[in-house]
């Protein structure tokens, strides 16, 4: 049997870290890392794109604390888009494309839109985008009829607006002074250009290490299958920050071709996997993958190794893949139970 064995390998249960002298306390440790060269994480933690693990709620919780969630693909495209949308709308710095309604829309529809987008107020604009009012839950609280236009109940006077650029600190002072929850951004023609809410400012104060994009929105990723370019296109238009080409066997022609095509068509960071060998990592990096997902059956609930007899113990798999990643500056994402950890391997 000895000549039939591949090589000795180890997994997490086989390894302990040897303690040494330290003068560092936990509060002084910086655990931030790079998921890709363009996306930074404040904690090296991602959730697995499994239908029993990651949808909008978990992705929001992770991003608030500095990680990122990967929405699973076992759902229709429209449903996955909605989960991404929930995350991107859950917190904002400056909302550059706020939900709006026209003055002639019925109150009943306005209530439905508020519930759909989980907002407490909606700016009312004309077809040209000119701001004419704002409808809030306060305006609707004691209203019994729903078949009247919002123009009859919206707040029209003394709207709290600002023209030009404004920082979040300035916005907070204005909102506090005016005792309102929403600051409306307009241009010189009174056309609505954005929105800042006190809820988002409070969230940023409570979660200073949140993982956010350039617009101040929480980051989120989404999984796709091989050659599912329609899904990729819809997710990118929904604002997804990173795409994960997710396959049980990532070192395959279909996965490699999918990564190549995504990188050719769109300017989006791509994670690809799963792999467990140097050759698998090397081929995915050549295809354009910005990060590589490591692990064939290492999860506590995964049955891949039991059913197929295929895999590599996870510590050894990470070591093998890192030998390639360290030469290319590629990030390695490895699985342990329902969560994945991120390690950046670079030559120094």
PyMOL commands that set and color helices and strands:
alter all, ss='L'
color gray80, all
select helices_A, chain A and resi 2-4+12-14+26-28+56-64+77-90+107-117+137-140+150-152+168-178+198-206+229-237+253-265+278-287+304-308+314-328
alter helices_A, ss='H'
color red, helices_A
select strands_A, chain A and resi 33-34+40-41+45-47+68-71+100-101+121-125+131-136+161-163+182-186+192-197+221-224+242-246+269-275+291-294+331-336+339-344
alter strands_A, ss='S'
color yellow, strands_A
deselect
rebuild
show_as cartoon
